[in-house]
């Protein structure tokens, strides 16, 4: 019996979908986040939940809320406004997390209805006991397209048994508070994030394709900033299937595949008789891969974003410009070598493997913790699949959540991406408002309290209640946290600018050196100026002592002496200094004279003796007397 054409197409597409990864055991990994019940105590604990593949999960953050289970419309398939139900939380109250049952309608519709009623997050309780699955957005039609792209609240699927536990607690009158935590949903091992985007160049596949194209345009700027700064390593990927051997020579397979059925893509319009064919999509996917490879060889991998966005604008299927000629024009406008890209693409009619596409099919198979890529489009961040709406802000949060704390680039710390927790009460960290120094350091995942390094001076402490400047130069910063004051043109400080010295009040003051240093009243405490003739007057940081009459005060001996006696003593001292100097000079001259005279006499005696007792080996010694006679 011959099958109708439409049934042949349906059967063929079914084979394609079953052939996503037939050469390896398929493994789909459900991306999870942590759900922690904080009250009541009887069910307190941490539970797994599967992140929904729509809405906007708060990657890198967390959200606390109170769980509500509606008395009517418990599956959430109808609008809650029909039952006069609102989940809008009151000012000062925790956000509302709505619990709904699985079944009877699409996951996305349940979340949309709850969001419209004011829910901040949605929990879907499974209706069968099974391992958690990913709640994906449906195949788009005219009705679902209206709300899928507008879902902004996060959602998660929970196990049936856990859902029953929550319902029982709520029905018993308990207030159920939970905390959804996405901080560990993306690994963050170091200061570089590696991420991939699995996409398709087909622009006629409905709402998902439209969302993908819009995302690429919006995310291009941030992606290029991250890539050029060396903060990220991005790799584009494209999903292809291969045609079952029994259908390789069929008309359908030939129109959807290249390289004799090895690499295929579904027909864009799902109509083999009109429009573009699946193999056109495969060829453009291959071209975009080669654009990335050639750009990467020239150390400019971010050019891929320029090509893809320009191709979407200049070469759409709707305008019948989705072809090689249009693509080559985009390539040339970006300064890329068309011949290198054609060489990379190879021969699509060859009955052999294409190295580039073969590598893509192998990459679809999950490795490590990633799992198989089966949802299109799929974003993978640090080898973990992203779940949620493909939207610039949401994706940037997921990418930024992949950086190790305190290593995030500036783009991750903008107000559009994260909230600066240091702005609210300084994040609960230590702060010196006088010198404008704080231990609060804002990161994408939250704030950390670390004593800072300021102008080469390292502060030390716990970062929360105490940070003290240490080492040389510490007195330059708010006087090292020590006491200081100035009066009458004189400045005093308790800071010692060396080592780890503590604050110490200067001479003439007493106190702790930190908050206070009080002037010591030397006169009142009788610590100075105690001689009978002395008159003491206290001064700030010092004292002044004067003597009666013409007496002169000697501070070192704390006594008064006559000015005349001082002058007389000074005069006699000067005389004695002169006499002693003259005596020493005369004695020195005498020693020099005596030394020279003795040397002269010795030489004369040796000359006389040499005349009467000459030695054979002795040279004749000059005779000064003979010289004089001559």
Secondary structure, DSSP 8 states (H G I E B T S, - for coil): ----HHHHHHHHHHHHHHTTTTTS-------EEEEEEEESGGG-EEEEEEE-SSS---TT-EEEEEEEE-SS-TT--S-GGGGT------TTS-EEEEEEE--SS-HHHHHHHHHHTT-SEEEEE-SS-------------TTTHHHHTT--SEEEEE-HHHHHHHHHHHHTT---EEEEE-TTSS---SS-EEEEEEE-S---S-HHHHHHHHHHHHHHHHHHHHHHTTSEEEEEEE--B---GGGTTSHHHHHHEETTTTEE---TTS-TTSS--HHHHHHHHHHHHHHHHHHHHTT-TTHHHHHHHHHHHHS-GGGT--SHHHHHHHHHHTT--HHHHHHHH--TTSSS--HHHHHHHHHHS--TTS----SSSEEEETTEE--S---HHHHHHHHHTTS-TT---GGGGSTTT---GGGTGGGG--EETTTTEE-EEEETTEEEE---EETTEEEES-SSS--EEESTTGGGTGGGG--EEEETTEEEE----STT------TTEES-SSS--EE--TTTTTSS--STTEEEEEETTEEEEEESTTEEEETTTTEEEEHHHHHHHHHHHHHHHHHHHHHHHHHHHHHHHHHHHHHHHHHHHHHHHHHHS--TTS-----HHHHHH-
